[in-house]
Amino acid sequence: MFQIKNLNKKATGALILFIGLGFLGNYYSIPLFYGVDFLFGSIAALIVLCIYGIGWGLLTVIAGSIYTYFLWGHPYAALIFISEIGFVGYLVHQKQKNLLLVDGIFWLVAGIPMIYLFYHTVMQMDTVATTLIMLKQSINGIFNALVASFAVEYLRIHKLMSMRIVKEGKISLNELLFNLLVAVVLIPALVITVLDGREEIKRIENTVISSMTSLSTDLRKHLGYWYSQHLHAVKELARLAGQTSMVPSEELQRNVEAVKRGFPDFHNMHVADLRATTIAFYPPVNRKGESTIGLNFSDTLFFPAARQEVLRETMQLNVKDYMGGGQTILVVDDVKEQREIASSMLNTLGYTVETVGSGEEAVEYIKDNHVDLVVLDMIMDPGMDGLDTYRKILEKRPNQKAIIVSGFAETDRVREALSLGAGGYVRKPYTLAGIGMAVKAEIERKRITVSGAT
C-alpha cells in the first residue's frame, strides 16, 4: 500500500508519536467486563505498519503490548497482537492485500485459535470465558483495523504530516464498499457490546453487593450469638465468684476451669480481686511452669476501666454513696470549659477544687501545696501532656494520688501513666456518677494502701 521514501525529521517525530500512542491506546482502555477491556493500541501499530513498514509496526505493537502484561498478568495477549501485526504486515506489503480484509482473515485463521490455545488450554479458563475473549478480541482487532484503514486510505494522514511517501495503486470500488459495509455492521455491534458490557458490570456488582449484604447479615447474627453466649459465661463466672470470699479456693478454680473448657475460644480465664490480683486462673501455670495465681494486673489498661464498671453495677447510684469529705482536688486541663465542668461536679460532691490550665502550672502548684488527688487530662497542647506532667509531679511528691481523664481512646501513654501509679482512667464527657465514683474509689484505695503499710 504505502512505503517511506526517506525518514525526514517530521517523519521521525510522527513515528515517535505513533509509538507513544500505541502504548496510550492500551493504557486508556474501555473496561467491558471484569478483566475484559477494549484496547486501541493496535490502531497506531497498523498505521505505522502501512506507512513505515513491518519492522516499525512490530516495534510499535511491542511497545503497546508491554502494558497488557501488567493489565492482565500474562504475555499471551501480547503474543497474539504481535502475531497480528506480523501476519497483516506480510500480506499487505508483499501481497498488496486490503488491510481490513487481511486483519479479518488473521482473526479467523490464527487469532481465535491462538486465544483458545493460550486461554483455554494453557491458562485453563472455562469455555464460556474463552468464547467471550475470542469474540471480544476479534471484534476489537477488526475495529482497530477499520480505523487504521480509514486513517491511512481516506484521511491520508501522511499528507497532513507532510511526509514523502510512494503510493502504490488506487483504492478500488470493491474495497470502498467492503470497508463501508464492515463499518456499518461493526460500529453498531461494538457500541451495543460496550453498553451491554457496562450493564453486565452493574448487574454483577449488584449481585455481589446483595450477596455480601446477605453474608454480612448472617455473619452479624452469628457473631452476636457468639458474643452473647460468651458474655453470659463470663457473667455466670462472675456471679459464682461473687458468692465466695474472693480468696483462692479449689471451688473457684474448678469453676474457672469448667468455663474455660466449655468455651475454648477464650485464650485463658481468671478471676481477680479488687486489687487486680488473680485468685483463680486457667491454665494454673504458664509456659515456664510458674503459678498463675497471685499475678497482679493493676498496671494493665483494662483493669481501671473494669473496676469502674464493677463500681457502676455494684454501687447504688446515690450521690451520698460517692460524696467527698472536703478533700482537695487539683483539676489539670488545658480547656477552660472542661475545668469548669469538672470543678462544678466535684464541688457538688463535697470536694475542695483547684484548677490549673497546663502541666507546667500543675507542677508548680504541687511544689507548695498539698492535694489529695490530681484529676489529670492526658492530652494538653501546647506543653507537657498528662504523662509527662505526672512524672514531674511524682518527682516532687512520689505518693501523689491521681486519675487520668481524656476524651480520646486509651493509648500507650495512658497505660504508662497507670503503671506509674495513676489509679484510674475516666473517659470524657464527664458524668457526675462517673467522676464521683472514680475519685472516691481512688482516694479510698490509696488510704487503705497507706494504712495497711503502716
C-alpha positions in Angstrom: 0.0 0.0 0.0 2.4 2.7 1.2 6.2 2.8 1.6 8.5 5.5 3.1 10.9 7.2 0.6 13.1 8.7 3.3 12.8 9.3 7.0 12.9 13.1 7.5 12.6 14.9 10.7 8.8 15.2 10.6 8.5 11.5 9.8 10.7 10.7 12.7 8.7 12.8 15.1 5.5 11.3 13.8 6.9 7.8 14.3 7.8 8.5 17.9 4.3 9.9 18.4 2.7 6.8 17.0 4.8 4.5 19.2 3.6 6.6 22.2 0.0 6.4 21.0 0.4 2.6 20.7 1.1 2.4 24.4 -1.5 5.0 25.4 -4.2 3.3 23.3 -3.8 0.2 25.5 -3.4 2.2 28.8 -6.6 4.1 28.3 -8.8 1.1 27.6 -12.5 0.7 27.9 -13.5 -1.9 30.5 -16.2 -4.2 29.3 -16.3 -7.0 31.9 -14.1 -7.8 34.8 -10.7 -8.4 33.3 -12.0 -7.8 29.7 -11.1 -4.5 28.2 -11.3 -2.9 24.7 -7.8 -1.8 23.6 -6.9 0.7 20.9 -3.1 0.4 20.7 -3.1 -1.7 17.6 -4.6 1.3 15.6 -1.3 3.1 15.9 0.6 -0.1 15.1 -1.4 -0.8 12.0 -0.9 2.8 10.8 2.8 2.6 11.3 2.8 -0.8 9.6 1.2 0.7 6.5 3.4 3.8 6.3 6.7 2.8 7.8 6.9 -0.9 7.2 6.7 -4.2 9.1 9.7 -3.5 11.4 8.4 -0.3 12.8 4.9 -1.7 13.1 6.2 -4.6 15.2 8.2 -2.2 17.4 5.0 -0.1 17.9 2.9 -3.1 18.9 5.6 -4.4 21.2 5.7 -1.0 23.0 1.9 -1.0 23.3 1.7 -4.7 24.4 4.0 -4.1 27.4 1.0 -2.6 29.3 -1.2 -5.6 28.5 1.2 -7.8 30.5 0.6 -5.7 33.6 -3.1 -5.2 32.8 -3.9 -8.9 32.6 -0.9 -10.6 34.2 0.2 -12.8 31.3 2.1 -12.4 28.0 -0.4 -14.3 25.8 -2.3 -11.2 24.6 0.9 -9.5 23.6 2.0 -12.6 21.6 -1.4 -12.5 19.7 -1.1 -8.8 19.0 2.5 -9.1 17.7 1.4 -12.1 15.5 -1.4 -9.9 14.1 0.9 -7.2 13.0 3.4 -9.7 11.5 0.6 -11.5 9.6 -1.1 -8.4 8.4 2.2 -6.7 7.5 3.4 -9.6 5.3 0.2 -9.8 3.3 -0.3 -6.0 3.0 3.2 -5.3 1.9 4.1 -8.4 0.0 0.7 -9.4 -1.5 -0.8 -5.9 -1.7 -4.0 -7.0 0.1 -6.7 -4.9 1.7 -5.7 -4.1 5.3 -9.2 -4.7 6.8 -9.7 -7.9 4.9 -6.3 -9.3 5.9 -6.9 -8.5 9.5 -10.3 -10.3 9.5 -8.6 -13.3 7.9 -5.9 -13.2 10.7 -8.5 -13.4 13.5 -10.4 -16.2 11.7 -7.5 -18.5 10.9 -4.9 -17.6 13.5 -6.1 -15.2 16.2 -9.1 -17.1 17.5 -7.2 -20.5 17.5 -4.3 -18.8 19.4 -6.8 -17.5 22.0 -8.2 -21.0 22.5 -4.7 -22.4 22.9 -3.4 -19.8 25.3 -6.6 -19.1 27.4 -8.4 -22.4 27.4 -5.5 -24.9 27.2 -2.6 -23.1 28.9 -4.5 -20.9 31.4 -7.3 -23.4 31.8 -10.2 -20.9 31.5 -13.7 -22.3 31.2 -15.3 -22.4 27.8 -17.7 -19.5 28.4 -14.9 -17.1 29.4 -12.7 -18.3 26.5 -15.5 -17.8 24.0 -16.1 -14.3 25.4 -12.5 -13.4 24.9 -12.5 -14.8 21.4 -15.5 -12.6 20.5 -14.1 -9.5 22.2 -10.6 -9.7 20.8 -11.6 -10.4 17.3 -14.2 -7.6 17.2 -11.7 -5.3 18.9 -8.9 -6.2 16.4 -11.1 -5.8 13.3 -12.5 -2.5 14.6 -8.9 -1.2 15.1 -8.0 -2.3 11.6 -11.1 -0.4 10.2 -10.0 2.8 12.0 -6.4 2.4 10.8 -7.5 1.7 7.2 -9.8 4.8 7.3 -6.9 6.9 8.6 -4.4 5.7 6.0 -6.5 5.3 2.9 -9.1 8.0 3.3 -7.7 10.7 5.6 -4.3 10.4 4.1 -2.7 11.4 7.4 0.8 11.2 5.8 -0.1 14.3 3.8 -1.2 16.1 6.9 2.3 15.4 8.3 4.0 16.5 5.1 5.5 13.0 4.8 7.0 11.9 1.5 5.6 8.6 0.5 5.0 6.5 -2.6 1.5 5.3 -3.2 1.1 2.0 -5.0 -2.3 1.5 -6.5 -5.6 3.2 -6.1 -8.5 2.3 -3.8 -11.0 0.2 -5.8 -14.7 0.5 -5.6 -14.9 -3.1 -4.1 -12.5 -2.1 -1.3 -14.5 1.0 -0.6 -17.8 -0.9 -0.4 -16.2 -3.6 1.7 -14.9 -1.1 4.2 -18.2 0.8 4.4 -20.1 -2.5 4.9 -17.8 -3.6 7.7 -18.2 -0.1 9.3 -21.9 -0.2 9.1 -22.1 -3.6 10.7 -19.2 -3.4 13.2 -19.5 0.0 14.8 -23.1 -0.5 16.0 -22.2 -4.0 17.2 -19.2 -2.6 19.0 -21.4 0.1 20.7 -24.0 -2.4 21.7 -21.4 -4.7 23.1 -19.8 -2.0 25.2 -23.2 -0.8 26.5 -24.3 -4.4 27.3 -20.9 -4.9 29.0 -21.5 -1.9 31.2 -24.9 -3.2 32.1 -23.4 -6.6 32.9 -20.9 -5.0 35.2 -23.7 -3.2 37.0 -25.6 -6.4 37.2 -22.6 -8.3 38.6 -21.9 -5.5 41.1 -25.5 -5.6 42.3 -25.3 -9.3 42.7 -22.1 -9.1 44.6 -23.5 -6.4 46.9 -26.6 -8.4 47.5 -24.6 -11.5 48.3 -22.2 -9.6 50.6 -25.1 -7.9 52.4 -26.8 -11.3 53.0 -23.5 -12.8 54.1 -22.7 -9.8 56.5 -26.2 -10.2 58.0 -25.7 -13.8 58.7 -22.2 -13.2 60.0 -23.5 -10.4 62.3 -26.1 -12.8 63.7 -23.5 -15.5 64.3 -21.1 -13.1 65.9 -23.9 -11.6 68.0 -24.9 -15.1 69.2 -21.2 -16.0 69.9 -20.8 -12.8 71.8 -23.9 -13.3 73.9 -23.0 -16.9 74.8 -19.5 -16.0 75.9 -20.6 -12.9 77.7 -23.2 -15.0 79.6 -20.5 -17.4 80.6 -18.3 -14.6 81.9 -21.2 -13.1 83.9 -22.1 -16.5 85.3 -18.5 -17.0 86.4 -18.5 -13.5 88.0 -21.7 -14.4 89.8 -20.2 -17.6 91.2 -17.0 -15.7 92.2 -19.2 -13.1 93.9 -20.6 -15.8 96.2 -17.2 -16.7 97.5 -14.9 -14.8 99.9 -12.8 -13.7 96.9 -9.7 -15.7 98.1 -8.0 -18.6 96.3 -10.0 -21.8 96.6 -10.4 -25.1 94.9 -14.1 -24.5 94.2 -13.4 -21.2 92.4 -10.5 -22.8 90.5 -12.9 -25.6 89.3 -15.5 -23.1 88.2 -12.9 -21.2 86.1 -11.6 -24.4 84.5 -15.2 -25.6 83.7 -16.0 -22.3 81.9 -12.7 -22.3 80.0 -13.2 -25.9 78.8 -16.8 -25.1 77.8 -15.7 -22.0 75.9 -12.3 -22.9 74.3 -12.2 -19.6 72.3 -11.0 -17.9 75.4 -7.2 -17.8 75.4 -7.3 -18.0 79.2 -9.6 -17.1 82.1 -9.0 -15.7 85.5 -10.8 -14.1 88.5 -9.1 -11.2 90.2 -9.9 -9.3 93.4 -10.4 -5.5 93.6 -6.6 -5.1 93.8 -6.3 -6.9 90.4 -4.6 -9.9 91.9 -5.6 -13.3 90.5 -7.3 -15.7 92.9 -8.2 -18.3 90.2 -6.6 -18.9 86.8 -6.8 -21.4 84.0 -4.3 -22.6 83.0 -3.0 -22.7 86.5 0.6 -22.5 85.4 2.3 -20.5 82.5 4.6 -21.9 79.9 7.5 -21.5 82.3 5.8 -23.7 84.8 5.1 -20.8 87.2 1.9 -20.4 89.0 -0.6 -18.0 87.6 -2.3 -17.5 91.0 -1.3 -14.2 92.6 -0.4 -12.3 89.4 -1.2 -8.6 89.6 -2.8 -6.8 86.6 -3.2 -3.4 88.2 -0.7 -1.9 85.7 -2.8 -3.0 82.7 -5.1 -0.6 80.8 -8.3 -2.7 81.1 -8.3 -3.1 84.9 -9.1 0.5 85.9 -12.0 0.6 83.3 -13.2 -2.8 84.6 -13.1 -1.6 88.1 -15.2 1.4 87.2 -17.7 -0.9 85.5 -17.9 -3.0 88.6 -18.4 0.0 90.7 -21.2 1.2 88.5 -23.0 -2.1 88.7 -22.5 -2.8 92.4 -22.9 0.6 93.9 -26.3 2.2 94.2 -26.2 5.3 92.1 -27.0 7.6 95.0 -25.0 10.8 95.4 -24.5 10.1 99.1 -22.5 6.9 98.2 -19.8 8.8 96.4 -19.8 12.2 98.2 -16.4 13.5 99.3 -15.3 14.7 102.7 -13.7 18.1 101.8 -10.6 16.6 100.2 -8.6 18.9 97.9 -8.7 18.0 94.2 -6.5 19.6 91.6 -8.0 19.6 88.1 -5.5 19.9 85.3 -6.9 20.6 81.9 -6.0 22.9 79.0 -9.6 23.6 78.1 -11.3 26.2 80.3 -14.8 24.7 79.8 -13.6 21.2 80.9 -12.0 22.7 84.0 -15.3 24.4 84.9 -17.4 21.3 84.3 -15.1 19.1 86.4 -14.9 21.8 89.1 -18.6 22.2 89.3 -19.2 18.4 89.6 -16.6 17.9 92.3 -17.8 20.9 94.3 -21.2 19.4 94.2 -19.8 16.1 95.6 -18.2 18.0 98.5 -14.6 18.3 97.4 -12.4 21.5 97.5 -11.3 22.1 94.0 -8.4 24.0 92.5 -7.8 24.2 88.8 -4.8 25.0 86.5 -4.6 25.2 82.7 -1.4 23.3 81.9 1.0 20.6 83.1 3.7 23.2 83.9 1.2 25.1 86.2 0.3 21.8 87.9 3.9 21.0 88.8 4.5 24.5 90.2 1.3 24.3 92.2 2.2 20.9 93.7 5.6 22.2 94.9 4.0 24.4 97.5 0.5 22.9 98.0 -0.9 19.6 99.2 -3.7 18.0 97.3 -5.4 14.7 98.0 -5.9 13.9 94.3 -5.0 15.2 90.9 -7.5 14.9 88.0 -5.1 15.0 85.1 -6.1 15.4 81.4 -3.9 13.2 79.2 -3.8 15.4 76.1 -2.8 19.1 76.6 -1.4 21.3 73.9 0.9 23.1 73.9 3.2 22.0 76.7 3.5 18.8 78.7 0.8 16.1 78.3 -0.6 14.1 81.2 2.1 11.5 81.3 5.0 14.0 81.4 3.1 16.1 84.0 2.6 13.1 86.2 6.2 12.1 86.0 7.2 15.6 87.2 4.6 15.5 89.9 6.0 12.2 91.2 9.5 13.7 91.4 8.1 16.3 93.8 5.6 14.0 95.6 6.3 10.3 95.0 3.0 9.1 96.5 0.7 11.6 94.8 -2.7 10.2 94.1 -4.1 10.8 90.5 -6.6 9.7 88.0 -6.3 10.2 84.2 -9.0 11.7 82.1 -9.3 12.0 78.3 -11.8 12.5 75.6 -10.0 10.0 73.3 -9.4 6.3 73.4 -6.8 4.7 75.6 -3.3 4.9 74.4 0.1 3.6 75.4 0.8 6.8 77.2 -2.3 6.3 79.3 -1.1 2.8 80.1 2.3 4.1 81.1 0.7 6.7 83.4 -1.3 3.9 85.1 1.8 1.8 85.5 3.5 4.8 87.3 0.7 4.7 89.9 -2.3 6.6 88.5 -5.3 4.7 89.8 -8.0 5.2 87.3 -8.9 6.3 83.8 -12.1 8.3 83.1 -13.5 9.0 79.6 -14.9 12.4 78.8 -17.6 13.7 78.7 -17.9 13.8 82.5 -20.8 12.4 84.3 -21.4 13.1 88.0 -21.5 9.4 88.8 -18.5 8.5 86.7 -16.1 11.1 88.0 -17.6 10.8 91.5 -17.1 7.0 91.8 -13.6 7.2 90.2 -12.4 9.9 92.6 -13.8 8.3 95.7 -12.6 4.8 94.8 -9.1 6.1 94.2 -8.9 8.1 97.4 -10.2 5.2 99.4 -8.0 2.7 97.7 -4.9 4.9 98.5 -6.0 5.3 102.1 -6.3 1.6 102.5 -2.9 1.0 101.0 -1.3 3.6 103.2 -3.0 2.5 106.5 -2.1 -1.1 105.6 1.5 -0.2 105.1 1.7 1.5 108.5 
